[in-house]
Amino acid sequence: MKIYEVEGPKTPEQMRLAQLTATSQRASAAVKQERVRQKTQKAQQTLQKLRAPIKPIQTVKPIKTV
């Protein structure tokens, strides 16, 4: 085993830095996941609109002239 492979206990500063890094990575992953969720939801809404039957257009009665 080499000297650089041996790790001692982390100092409180190192532990805090590692914790902040992990928190940052979790937040980034959550943002990505939320963006994907919103894109999926919007795509599903678009598909529902496209699959919905088209409502018939109301015809306008012509005005009778006297």
C-alpha positions in Angstrom: 0.0 0.0 0.0 1.3 3.5 -0.8 1.2 6.5 1.4 -1.3 8.4 -0.7 -3.7 5.4 -0.4 -3.9 5.6 3.4 -6.6 8.0 4.6 -6.9 9.2 8.1 -10.1 10.5 9.6 -11.4 13.6 7.9 -11.2 16.9 9.7 -14.4 18.8 10.5 -13.7 21.2 7.6 -13.3 18.3 5.2 -16.4 16.7 6.4 -18.4 19.9 6.0 -17.0 20.4 2.5 -17.9 16.9 1.5 -21.4 17.4 2.9 -21.9 20.6 1.0 -20.7 19.0 -2.2 -23.1 16.1 -1.8 -26.0 18.5 -1.0 -25.1 20.5 -4.2 -25.1 17.4 -6.3 -28.5 16.3 -4.9 -30.0 19.7 -5.6 -28.7 19.6 -9.2 -30.2 16.2 -9.7 -33.5 17.3 -8.3 -33.6 20.3 -10.7 -32.8 18.1 -13.7 -35.5 15.6 -12.6 -38.1 18.4 -12.1 -37.3 19.8 -15.6 -37.8 16.4 -17.1 -41.1 16.0 -15.2 -42.4 19.3 -16.5 -41.4 18.5 -20.1 -43.2 15.2 -19.8 -46.3 16.8 -18.3 -46.4 19.4 -21.1 -46.0 16.7 -23.8 -48.8 14.7 -22.3 -51.1 17.7 -22.3 -50.2 18.4 -25.9 -51.0 14.8 -26.8 -54.3 15.0 -25.0 -55.2 18.2 -26.9 -54.3 16.5 -30.2 -56.3 13.4 -29.5 -59.4 15.2 -28.3 -62.2 15.2 -30.8 -62.6 18.5 -32.6 -65.6 20.4 -31.5 -67.8 21.4 -34.4 -67.6 25.0 -35.4 -70.9 26.8 -34.9 -72.2 28.0 -38.1 -73.2 31.6 -38.3 -76.7 32.2 -39.7 -76.7 34.7 -42.5 -78.5 38.0 -41.9 -81.7 38.2 -43.9 -82.1 41.3 -45.9 -85.5 42.8 -46.4 
